[in-house]
Every structure is written in structure tokens, then in C-alpha cells.
Amino acid sequence: MAFISRVTIQEVNDRLDALAVVGDYVRLEKKGGRYWGLCPFHNEKTPSFTVDPGRKMYHCFGCGQGGGIITFIMEMDKLTFPEAVETLARRFGVEIVYERDGYEVPAGDRDKKKEEEAAELYRRVTVSFHHMLVERPEGKRALDYVESRKISRESMDRFRLGFSPADRYWLFQFLSKKGYSEEFLAASGLFSERYPRSSFFSGRLMFPIAGRNGNTVAFGGRVVPSPPDEHAPSGESGAREEPKYINSRESPWYKKRETLFAVDLAIPEIRKTREAYLCEGYMDVIALHEAGIRNAVAPLGTAFTDEQAKLLRRWAERLNLVFDSDDAGRAAAVKAVLTARRNGLPCFVVAPGGRNSGPADPKDTAGPKDPADILQLFGPETLQKSMKCFINDLEYLLARGRSIFDVSNPEGKARAVAFLFPYLEALDSDVSRDDCFTAAAEAFGAEKAAVQRDYERRRLDTPRRGQDAPTRGEGGAQSEKPVVMNDELFLLAVVAFNFHRYPEFRAALSIKEIEDPAAKELFVAMEECFVNEESGIDTLLARISSAVLRNFIAGKGVSGEFTLNPERLISDGIRRVKARRLHRRMNEIVAGIRRIRHEEREGPGNRLDDLLAEKIQIDNELRQLEGK
């Protein structure tokens, strides 16, 4: 496998604009010579996240996470180091050079070539399906259906909608002619596992599912409805009814729980507005984009997952749930509220198409049930207006509780209160939880103290989610022992931020003279960078395995304390480290001499002469150090 050259990494580090990169994810303001914003890695209301454009570093004083800009991209978009370098290289116009002795891709990324080959295959299939929909007579019925749903050609192109031919063997024959092997196609996920030449999708309207980088990783396929006159009379058809929607099976490059439909198209608007719309299906998302609401996404045949919520939390501060107004949609909305809150996302529930376009109401079943219906029946302006009809998640759950349970009797009241408990457990604020106790008591006609007592009993009887999991820090990493600054670590940090002085440093001090584990790890990382002729804080941090140490070093870097007279800091630091080590050895020698003399074992050939000689040598070294 070809590796990214060190020259490319260095040029990316030289060219990248830290404020421009971080500004795509965090709204930054300049205060006191620094740029500040709300940390994207943990929930906060007062900015504690800062960016140093000169050193091209970031650090959060709240959660402690920090590093260089390549590290920032890796964390935000969950990329490997090479992927982050490639992303930034493309953005800043750096030619990517690959060579045999460049940056070694970790063992876990060895399958990247297969993913790239799969990405090219899926790109080609996406283009072919799209051409089949908009240009070929085979896709005419599917095209008519899409147009009947008031989806424009622009949206068809934007979402790359397509049509899979009814002939299940067409795709295999088409791709075989393009040079793909039968073995490769069998592993692509596009064909039946039982019949490897038979396409998984046939005669369906196709929805390409893309990753955050816009590459197609899977497909969703919808049965194309037949025109009214083609429907057989009820009861006359003996054919097995096909599922309305089917999705690609999972693969190394596609995990349903971690992917959202249209996330690649929605990210720019989510970053801009800091909010997202979560719909139930493909057509609802496309309808909202058609109406100008371009921060809409949808899960993929599953309930809204924790992984998807964490993904949105990187860019969004608020989630608007747009689910159907039927019973299934209401149940899904309740689950989605809990998932969002559990992952730090405040939510609002939208009721599209309620009576008279009034406020969202969990009991309302009149009118169109989803955005796709509203677009088809009333047009984009009405759909856009209907998205402004919402209530916050607590009000929605209270209304839902009143509609499900009869709160006029004690049993129904108790069940309505208990219905709210999972939401209370998901909150990360005692103040918010206390407000919920008050709201629940008022909504269900109960005493606040009684609601609190019931909740506490429930909480003690039922362990909260994740209670038995390993303790994790705010940055998400499993807890490690905190890093404490000492003379050794201070010296190594000064060298790290003045790396051009590393050659003279390593000539004056060896790793054997370092005792602190964190300082040793930093020393090893710098030695690896030096031997491999690498530079840049991102490259150094990538070689440090401890997340706590990485964040510690990043935090010290943005403080600027290591750049004032670094030559003096390094020389003084070397003297302190050497002197402290010599003093420790001197204490050991003195203790050894006392022990030998106490035991009266002096005599020719014993250890006393050796210890006395070493003591004289150390005395001389200490005088030389102190005399400088």
C-alpha cells in the first residue's frame, strides 16, 4: 500500500488555515487575542474552547480535549490520520504524493483500498441507476411516480435518485463488461448472497445512501406503485407482496446505526443553523429539501440510534423531530426524544399538517401525516410553514401521557407519571429535572413531592443506562490517570513546541535519565518523529497513545508558555533533570555507605570503595552543573 509522503503532510500543515477549518464546525469570536467558541466535544453554555491560529492548535479548558488541526478533523469527522490529511490536502490545494516510506497507515486501516474500490463501484452504479431513471424508457414509470410527488428534476439530481431494472441479471452483466470480477461483485453487497449473479434490487426506485464525504456506501429501494388501472381487484392476486422498502445489507463501509440518509447534503446547513430535522424516511427528507429545509436527515430502516445522535451532536444544538402523526410515528417520536436527550441534544417535536396548521398535538390525526404528503398536496410553501408548528419534547411527552393514560384515577395517574421517568433519567441537569417534576405534577394532577419520591424509588430499583460501563471522561475516552506537570514533563513539552531544538536536546539527555511515564512517552514520540523526519504538532500527537497526555500537551501548547526564551528553558530544564537524578542517586549511595558501615563489613574488595568512588564522581558532576 502506498503511504502519504512526509512532504505532503508538512505542506498541509504549512498551508492549512486553522480558523477556516475549525470555523466550519464551531462559531468563533476573537476575545483578548484568542478565538473562542462553544466546545463541540461536550455540552457547555459558556465558551471554553479556544483556537490558536499561529500554532494551529485547539484546546478546550472545560473537557481538556485538544491537539492540532489535523487531530481536530480526525475527531470531528471520525477519520484516520491519512484520511484527514487527504481531506485537508484537497481543501487547500496540496498535491498528495504517495511513497513507500511515508506515513505508515495503522494496521486497522489496511482495508482502505478495498473501501476505495467499493466506493468507485457504488459511484458507477449510482450514475447508471440515475441515467436509467431520467433517460431510459425502463425508468419511465418510476420517473412519473417521483414527479407525481412534486419532486423537481433538480432534487432528483441532487439526491442522485435512480431506477434498478426489473431484469435481475442486468446489473451483473453490465458490471462484468466493465471489467469487474465475479468474486469482487459477490462481495460488494449489490447481489443476492444465494444467487451471486442476481441483483439485490430490481424494478425499484433507488435512493443512494452516502457517507459524510458524499460517497455512496449503500442503497435503499422502493417498490414503484402501479398506476390505478394496473391494480388487480382485491383478492384476485396470488403473488407474494414485496416489502415497500428494502435496504442494502451492512458491510465494512456501511453500518446502519452509524449512518443517516442525506447527512452529506445536510451538514453545511446544520453547521450554519446549529439545528437538524430528523424524518422517518427518504421521501420526507427529499420533500423538506425541496421546500428549502436542507438540514433534514433520516435513519435507515431502524429507530434513531445513539450513534446517529452523537453524529448530529457534533454540529447541531437542537433536533426537530418530524415523524408521522399515526400511532407508530408517535411511538417513534417518544423513543427518538429519549435517544436525543440521552446524548445531549435538546429536541422539539414537529406536527406537519395538523388541523388548521395549528400547534403540534400528539392526538391530532387529521390531515396529511408526513412532509412528503404535504408537499404533494399543498406545495413547498405550506410544507415550510408547517415545520414551524412544534412544541418542546417535555410538553410533547406530557401531552402524550395524558392521551395514553386516564389521569382521572390514581392508577392512570401513576402510570402517566412513570411514563415520564425515562426522560427524566436522560436529562443531564438537576435543575431541568426539578422543573420537569413541577410540570409533571401540574399536568397529571399530582403532588410534586410524590412525583419525586416515585422517581427516586424507580431510579434506585433500575440502574441507569451505562451505569456498569467503564468510567469515561468528557472527551469520550476511558478514564486514565491525570497527567501532573513536573520538571521532566515541562522540559519535554518545551522541546515538543520548539522541535527544531530536539537534536541538541537528545544529545544532552538520554531517555534513561527520564523517570516520569508521561515524559517518557512524549520523549519516545519525539524520537519517532525525528527518526522519520516528521514535523508538525499533529504528527507528534498522533504518536502519543494516551488521550490524557495528548490533551494535556495541547492545552499547554495554546497557553504559549513554552515559546518565551525556549533556549534558556531547555538548558535550565536539562540541568534540573540531571541534578535531581544525581541527587537521588547520591541519597542512595549515602544510605548504602551507612548500611555497610553499620554492619561493619569494611574490607578489601567490598562495595564500600565502589560507592565512595561513585560519590566523588557525582559530587564533581553536581558542582559542574551548579556552577553553570
Residue pairs with C-beta under 8 A, 6 or more apart in sequence:
1 105
1 110
1 112
1 113
2 98
2 99
2 100
2 102
3 82
3 98
3 99
3 100
3 101
3 102
3 103
3 104
3 105
4 82
4 85
4 86
4 96
4 97
4 98
4 102
4 103
5 97
5 98
5 99
5 102
5 103
6 102
6 103
6 532
6 533
6 534
7 97
8 85
8 89
8 94
8 95
8 96
8 97
8 102
9 85
9 102
9 103
9 534
9 536
9 539
10 535
10 536
11 89
11 94
12 70
12 85
12 88
12 89
12 92
12 94
13 56
13 68
13 70
13 535
13 536
13 538
13 539
15 92
15 93
15 94
16 56
16 69
16 70
16 88
16 91
16 92
17 53
17 92
18 51
18 52
18 53
18 56
18 57
18 58
18 69
19 28
19 35
19 51
19 53
21 69
21 72
21 73
21 88
21 91
22 28
22 35
22 37
22 51
22 58
22 69
22 72
24 271
25 40
25 72
25 76
25 271
25 314
25 315
26 37
26 38
26 39
26 40
26 49
26 51
27 37
27 38
27 274
28 35
28 36
28 37
28 51
29 35
29 36
29 37
29 47
30 36
34 50
34 51
34 52
34 558
35 50
35 51
35 52
35 53
36 47
36 48
36 49
36 50
37 47
37 49
37 51
38 44
38 45
38 47
38 49
39 47
39 48
39 49
39 60
39 62
39 63
39 65
40 49
40 76
40 314
40 315
41 49
41 60
41 63
41 65
41 75
41 474
41 475
41 476
42 60
42 62
42 63
42 65
42 474
42 475
43 344
43 428
44 62
48 60
48 61
48 62
49 58
49 59
49 60
49 61
49 62
50 58
50 59
50 60
50 61
50 558
51 57
51 58
51 558
52 58
52 59
52 557
52 558
52 560
55 497
55 537
55 557
55 558
55 560
56 68
56 69
56 537
57 66
57 67
57 68
57 69
57 537
57 554
57 557
57 558
58 66
58 67
58 68
58 69
58 72
58 554
58 558
59 65
59 66
59 67
59 551
59 554
59 555
59 557
59 558
60 66
61 555
62 474
63 473
63 474
63 475
64 473
64 474
64 475
64 548
64 551
64 552
64 555
65 75
65 474
65 475
65 551
65 554
66 550
66 551
66 553
66 554
66 555
66 557
66 558
67 75
67 537
67 538
67 541
67 550
67 551
67 554
68 536
68 537
68 538
68 541
68 554
69 88
69 538
70 81
70 84
70 85
70 88
70 536
70 538
70 539
70 542
71 84
71 538
71 541
71 542
71 550
71 554
73 79
73 84
73 87
73 88
74 80
74 81
74 83
74 84
76 314
77 84
77 87
77 212
79 87
80 105
80 106
80 108
80 109
80 112
81 103
81 106
81 538
81 542
82 103
82 105
82 109
82 112
83 112
85 96
85 103
86 96
87 213
88 94
89 95
89 96
90 96
103 534
103 539
105 112
111 252
114 252
115 252
115 253
117 184
118 188
118 217
118 251
118 253
119 215
119 216
119 217
119 253
121 175
121 180
121 184
121 188
121 190
122 188
122 208
122 215
122 216
122 217
122 218
123 215
123 216
124 175
124 178
125 171
125 175
125 190
125 216
125 219
126 160
126 162
126 208
126 216
127 160
128 162
128 174
129 162
129 163
129 164
129 206
129 208
129 219
130 156
130 157
130 160
130 161
130 162
131 162
132 138
132 139
132 162
132 163
132 164
132 165
133 139
133 142
133 143
133 146
133 156
133 161
133 162
133 163
133 205
133 206
134 143
134 153
134 156
136 163
138 163
138 165
138 166
139 162
139 163
141 224
141 226
141 227
142 163
142 204
142 205
142 224
143 163
145 205
145 224
145 225
146 156
146 161
146 205
148 376
149 283
149 287
149 372
149 375
149 376
150 287
150 290
150 375
150 376
150 379
150 380
151 161
151 286
151 287
151 290
151 375
152 290
155 286
155 289
155 290
158 265
158 289
159 207
159 208
159 262
159 265
159 286
159 289
160 208
160 216
161 205
161 206
161 207
161 208
161 286
162 205
162 206
162 208
163 204
163 205
163 206
163 224
164 171
164 199
164 201
164 202
164 203
164 204
164 206
164 221
165 171
165 202
165 203
166 202
166 203
167 202
168 198
168 199
168 202
169 197
169 198
169 199
170 199
171 190
171 191
171 199
172 185
172 191
172 197
172 198
172 199
175 185
176 182
176 185
182 196
182 197
185 191
185 196
186 196
189 200
189 218
189 248
189 249
189 251
189 254
190 199
190 200
190 201
190 248
191 197
191 198
191 199
191 200
192 198
192 199
192 200
200 246
200 248
200 249
201 219
201 221
201 246
203 223
203 224
204 221
204 222
204 223
204 224
204 246
205 221
205 222
205 223
205 224
206 219
206 220
206 221
207 219
207 220
207 221
207 222
207 261
207 282
208 216
208 219
209 216
209 217
209 218
209 219
209 220
209 247
209 248
209 254
209 259
209 261
209 300
210 216
210 217
210 262
210 263
210 264
210 265
211 217
211 253
211 259
211 263
211 264
212 263
212 264
212 267
213 264
214 264
217 251
217 253
217 254
217 259
218 247
218 248
218 251
218 254
218 259
218 300
219 247
219 248
220 245
220 246
220 247
220 248
220 261
220 282
220 300
220 301
221 245
221 246
221 247
222 244
222 245
222 282
223 242
223 243
223 244
223 245
245 281
245 282
245 301
247 256
247 300
247 301
248 254
250 256
255 307
256 299
256 300
256 301
256 302
257 302
257 305
257 307
257 308
258 305
258 307
258 308
258 311
259 300
259 308
260 266
260 297
260 298
260 299
260 300
260 308
260 311
260 312
261 282
261 285
261 297
261 298
261 299
261 300
262 285
262 286
262 289
262 296
262 297
262 298
263 297
263 311
265 289
265 294
266 276
266 294
266 295
266 296
266 297
267 315
268 294
269 294
269 295
270 276
270 295
270 312
270 315
270 316
271 315
272 295
273 295
274 315
274 316
274 317
274 318
275 295
275 316
275 317
275 318
275 319
275 320
276 295
276 296
276 297
276 312
276 315
276 316
276 318
276 319
276 320
277 288
277 293
277 295
277 296
277 297
277 319
277 320
277 322
277 350
277 387
278 296
278 297
278 298
278 299
278 304
278 312
278 319
278 320
278 321
278 322
278 336
279 285
279 288
279 296
279 297
279 298
279 322
279 323
279 370
279 371
280 298
280 299
280 322
280 323
280 324
280 329
280 332
280 370
281 298
281 370
281 372
282 298
283 370
283 372
284 296
284 298
284 322
284 370
284 371
284 372
285 296
285 297
285 298
286 372
287 370
287 371
287 372
287 374
287 375
287 376
287 383
288 294
288 296
288 322
288 371
288 383
288 387
289 296
290 375
290 380
290 383
291 371
291 375
291 380
291 381
291 383
291 384
291 387
292 380
292 384
293 383
293 384
293 387
295 316
296 322
297 312
299 305
299 308
303 332
303 335
303 336
303 339
304 332
304 335
304 336
304 339
304 340
305 339
306 339
306 342
306 343
308 339
309 319
309 339
309 340
309 342
309 343
309 345
310 343
312 319
312 345
313 343
313 344
313 345
316 345
317 345
317 346
318 345
318 346
318 347
318 348
319 340
319 345
319 346
319 347
319 348
320 347
320 348
320 349
320 350
320 387
320 390
321 333
321 336
321 337
321 340
321 347
321 348
321 349
321 350
321 393
322 350
322 352
322 370
322 371
322 387
323 329
323 330
323 332
323 333
323 336
323 349
324 332
324 369
324 370
325 351
325 352
325 353
325 354
325 364
325 365
325 367
325 369
325 370
326 365
326 369
329 369
329 370
330 362
330 400
333 349
333 362
333 396
334 397
334 400
336 347
337 347
337 349
337 393
337 396
337 397
337 423
338 422
338 423
338 426
340 346
340 347
340 393
341 347
341 393
341 423
341 426
341 427
342 426
342 465
344 428
346 392
346 393
347 392
347 393
348 390
348 391
348 392
348 393
349 360
349 362
349 390
349 391
349 392
349 393
349 396
350 360
350 386
350 387
350 389
350 390
351 359
351 360
351 361
351 362
351 364
351 389
351 390
352 368
352 369
352 370
352 371
352 374
352 383
352 386
352 387
352 389
353 367
353 368
353 369
353 370
353 373
353 374
353 386
354 360
354 361
354 364
354 366
354 367
354 386
354 389
355 364
355 366
355 367
357 382
357 385
357 386
357 389
358 364
358 389
359 389
359 390
359 391
360 389
360 390
360 391
360 396
361 399
362 396
362 399
362 400
362 403
363 399
363 403
368 374
368 377
368 378
371 383
371 386
371 387
374 382
374 383
374 386
375 383
391 399
393 423
394 423
394 436
394 439
397 419
397 420
397 423
398 420
398 439
398 440
398 443
398 444
400 419
401 407
401 416
401 417
401 419
401 420
401 443
401 444
402 416
402 443
402 444
404 416
404 419
405 412
405 413
405 415
405 416
405 419
406 412
407 413
407 416
407 444
407 445
413 444
413 445
413 446
414 454
416 444
417 440
417 444
417 446
417 451
417 454
418 454
418 458
420 436
420 440
421 454
421 455
421 458
421 459
423 436
424 433
424 436
424 437
424 455
425 459
425 464
425 465
427 433
427 436
437 448
437 451
437 452
437 455
438 448
440 446
440 451
441 447
441 448
441 450
441 451
470 478
470 479
471 478
471 479
472 478
472 479
473 479
473 480
473 547
473 548
475 547
475 551
477 547
477 548
480 546
480 547
480 548
481 548
482 548
483 489
483 518
483 546
483 548
483 549
483 552
486 516
486 519
487 573
487 576
487 577
487 580
488 514
488 515
488 516
488 519
488 577
489 516
489 518
489 519
489 522
490 573
491 519
491 569
491 570
491 573
491 574
491 576
491 577
492 514
492 519
492 522
492 523
492 526
493 522
493 553
493 556
493 562
494 562
494 566
494 569
494 570
494 573
495 501
495 502
495 505
495 526
495 570
496 522
496 526
496 537
496 540
496 553
496 557
496 562
497 537
497 556
497 557
497 562
497 563
497 566
498 562
498 563
498 566
498 570
499 526
499 529
499 535
499 540
501 566
501 567
501 570
502 526
502 530
503 530
504 570
505 570
505 574
506 527
506 530
508 574
509 574
509 577
509 578
511 520
511 523
511 524
511 527
513 577
513 578
513 581
514 520
514 523
514 577
515 581
518 546
518 549
518 552
521 544
521 545
521 546
521 549
522 544
522 549
522 553
524 543
525 540
525 541
525 543
525 544
526 540
528 534
528 543
529 535
529 539
529 540
529 543
534 540
537 554
537 557
541 550
541 553
541 554
544 550
544 553
556 562
562 569
575 625
575 628
578 621
578 625
579 622
579 625
579 626
582 618
582 621
582 622
582 625
583 622
585 614
585 618
586 615
586 618
586 619
586 622
589 611
589 614
589 615
589 618
590 615
592 607
592 611
593 608
593 611
593 612
593 615
596 602
596 606
596 607
596 608
596 611
597 608
601 608
602 608
